[in-house]
Amino acid sequence: MLFFKNVNTFNYFYFDFSLKTLIMNDLKRRNFIKNIGFVGITTLFCGSLLGQNSLLDFSDSHNKEENILSKFSKSTLSNSLLSDQSLLDCYNRSIVSWEKNGYQPSGNFCYSSEDNNLKMFPMHLHIDSMGKLDDVLLCFGKNSNGEWKFLKSLSGFDLEAITMAMNELRIRNNNIDLSQYLFPAPVQQLEPYGFTTKKGSVFLKTTLSQDTSILIIVKEGNTIVYKKELLSKHSLISNSVLV
């Protein structure tokens, strides 16, 4: 389909893990960094990337209508990890590369789906001289054999688009559990620009420019139920040393 055709409208910047030291040392001089090459992790580094839509805002909003994680229960890391050795082992393996790049857990909590087969762990990148630069949501799923697998990482841009989709889809039908349309299902995830959901799939692609845009396509089965290209609140600054 046209929307899934990979059109190179901008340049991605690929970095080998060996460049980590250079990148981290140079963060103070950067307005924006997009990295897609640290040990297979898709990571977004961005000064004040999330601004008004950080994970804390999503999760702790007093208005449930604005909280994209309201359908998930919240529990402590210790309760979730220590009670399930498979999840603990999978989590510890998965966060190694993130921690090497400066990420750390965003508090002592995680989110669980109603059936407890999807768990999501927020992490953030914090630089002492700059504060929090980036949030990411790491998603894990339990398969039919009871084994936990890392599914997907949702970046700040992904969460920005998912929030927009949830708010607009809720207007059409407020009785549907949109988490089944907008978050990964606990199955093997193969799509590099999105993920399979319980009800279909989500396609996400960020185009970096002065006016950074995010394309999101939500499907129920094979039918598109939502498609939008939105301008991010977070712009790529043209004088970045890597642009």
N, C-alpha and C positions, 0 to 999 in steps of 0.2 A: 504494500500500500504506500501511497505517496508520503504519508506522515511518518512512516517508519523507514524511509529511504535515508541513508546516512549521507547528508550533504555537508561538505566541509565549508561552512560559511565563516569559520574563524579558525585560528591556529590554537591547538592544544599544546601545552608545554609538558614534555615528558622528562622526568628527572630520574636518574638512577639513584639507588639508595646511597651510593658513595657521595652524593652531593648534599646529603643531609646537613652536615656541619656548615657548609657554605650558606645553605638556605636559612638555617636557624640563626646564624650569626647576622644575616642580612635582613632579618625580619623588621628591624627598627626602621630601615630605609624604604620599606615596601608599603605601598598602598594596597596592593592585592597580589596574592600568589595563588595560582591554581596548580595543584600537583596531582598527577594521576599515575605516579610510578613508584611509590615506596612499597616494595614487597607486595605488589598486587593490590594495595589499598587505594581506594578512591577517596581522596581527602581534599577538602577545601580550606585553604588558609585565607583568611580575610580580616583585615583590621576592622573591628566593630562590625563583623559580618552580620550578626543576627539582630543587633539593635533591639527593636521592639518585639521581635518574635523569637526570643530565646526559648530553650526548653523549659526554663523555669517559668516563663510567662505562659507557655502552653499548658504545663502540668499543674500550676498552682493558681490559675485564673479562678476568680470567684464566680465568673460567669461561665457556666458549663457550655453555653452555646458557642463560646469562643475557644473551648478547650478540646483540641483534637485527640487528646489521650483520655478523655472522660470515660470511655467505654472499657478502659483497662484498669485493673486493680493495681494498687501501689503497695509494695512490700519492701522490707529491708533487704539489702544485699546478703546479709548473713543468713536470714531465713530462707531465701531463695536458693543460695548456692550450697550451703552446708547440708541441706536436706536432700540434695540430688547430686551424687558424685559425678554422673555423666555430664550434667550441666556445668559443674564446677570445673571439670577437666577441659571442656570445650571452651568455656569462658577464659580460663587462664591461657590456653593456647592462642586464642584469637586476639587478646588485648596486648600481646607482647610487642607487636610491630607498632601499634598505636602509642604505647607507652614510650617506646624508643624515639618516637617523633614528638614527645612532649605532652601527649594527652593523658588525662587522669579522670577517674570517675567523678561525675557531677553530684556528689553526695552519696549517702548510704541507702540508695533505693533503686528499684527497677520496676518495670510495668509488666503485667501478665494479662493474657487474653482470658476470656471467660472459661475456655476449656483447658487452660494452662499449657497449651502446646506452642504458644508464642510468648517469648519474653524479650523485653527491650531494655537495654542498659544505656543511659545517657553518659557521654564523656565530653570533656571540653579541653581546649588548648588554652593554656594560661601562660603569659609571659609577665614576669614581675614588673617590668618597667612599662608595660602596655595594658595589662589587665587581660580579660578574657577575649580571645580572638575568634574562637570558633566552637560550635557545638556540633555533636554528631550523635545519632541514635543507632546503636548496634543491635541488630535483630537476630534472634536465635530461634530455631524451630525444633520440635521433637517429632521424629518420624514414627512410623507404625511399629518399629522395633523398640521404641522407648529411648532411642539414641538422640542426643542433641547435636545439631549442626549449626554452624554460622550461616546465616541466610544473606544478609544485606546490611549495608550501612546507609543510613539516610542523612544526608547533609543538610545544612541550613537552607540551601536553595530548594532541595526536595521538600522539606517541611513547609517552606513558604508556599510552594505550589499546592501541596496537599491541603494546607489550611484553606487556601482560596477555594479549592474544589469542594471541600467539605461544607464550607459556608454556603456556597451557591447550590449544591445538591440538596442541602437541608431545606432550602426554600421550596424546592419542588416536592419533596416528600420528607416530612420530619419524623416519620414512623419507621424508617429503615435504619438498620444498624450499619452506618457507613464505614465503620472500621473493617468490615468484611469486603469492602470495595477498594479501600485506600491503603491497607497495610499488608505486608507480605504474609502469604500462607505458609504453614510449616512444611514446605516441600522444597526439593532442590531448585534453586534459583539460577537460571542460565542466561537470562536476558541482561546484557550489560547496561542497557539504558532503561531499566525498569525492573518489574518483578511480577510474579504471579500472585493473585489474591484468591480468597475463597470463592469469590463470585466471578472472577475474570482475570484482569491484568491492569497494570498501570505502566504507562510509558512516560519517562521523564528525561528531558534533555535541556541542558543549560547552554546558552550561547553567550559567550563573554564579549562584551563591547562596552562603549561608553554608556549605552543603555542596555544593560544585561537583561536578557529575556529567558524565560523558562517555558518550555512547551510541556504540557501535561495532557495525556489522553487516557481516559478511564474507560475500560470495557467491562460489560457484563456478558460473559461468554465471549462471543466474537463481535458483539454489537457495541459500537461506541455510544456511551451514554453521556460523556462529558469530554470536551476538547477545548483547550484555551491556551493561548500564548500570552503570558503576563510579563510585564516589566518588573524586574526585581527592585526592591527598595534599596538594594545594595549595588552600586555601580562599580565597574572596572575603571580604575583611574589610569589615564593614558600615559602618565609619566612614571609608571612602575618600571623598575630597573629590569624587569623580565619581559616587558611588552615591547 
